[in-house]
């Protein structure tokens, strides 16, 4: 059983983190590159985000621990792959 913060992540946590930052849904969506309608459905628990989109949103709303857990799961960025 997981005991870290990612085990309790849910759509309400994302909304709470966004609201805690004083950020509107549209602003968070724009900054993370997510369609506002899709993000609204995610926050209502009706849709899910890809790992990449969740990572970007976590960075935007200040969930740095979550972003840190997600980053190793993402494919390398094109510029990193070319340099490697």
N, C-alpha and C positions, 0 to 999 in steps of 0.2 A: 504494500500500500504506500502510495506517495504521501509525503507530509509537507512538501515544499509548496510555495505559493501557486504553482501552475496547476496543482491538483484541484484547486477550488475556483479556478477561473470559469466564469460564465458570462453570458451576455450582459447581465446587470453590472458585473465588475467593470466591463469595458465602458458602459455608460457612466458609471460612478466615477471612474478615472477621468473620463472626458469632462464631466461636469465639475469635478474637483479642480481641474485646470481652468475652468471658466470658459470652455471652448464650446461653440455651437456644433451641432452635428455636421452642418455644411462645411464649417471650417476644418474640422477634423477629417472629414471625407476628402476635401480638396488637398490638404497637406499630406495625406497618406495615399492619394491616388485611387481612392475607392469611390464608386458611385454613391451619392448621398442616399438614394432610395435603397440600395443594397445594404448600406451601413445601418439604416433605420431598421430594416428587417433583421439584421444580425442582432442589434440591440434588443429587439423584441423576441429573440430566440427562434425566429422563423427561417433564417438562413445561416450559413457558415462562411467563414473566410478561408481562403487558401493560406498556407503557411507564410508565403511571401507577404500577402496583404495583412495578415495578423501581425507579422514582424514590423511592417511599416507603421501600422496603427499603434502598436505598443510603443514605438519610438516617439510618435507624435504626442501621445497622451501621457508619457512619462512612466510607462511600465518597463523600466530598464531591466529588471530581473527577468521578466518574461522574454524581452527581446534577446537577452543574453542566452537564454535556454534555446530560443528558436534559431539564432544565427548559425550554429553548427549544422543545422538540419537543412539549410538552404544551399542551393547550388552556387558555386562561385560566380561573382559578377563577371561579365564578359571581359572587362579590362584585367581582372585578376587571373582569369583562365589563360589569357594571351601572354601575360607576364610570367606565368608559372612554368 
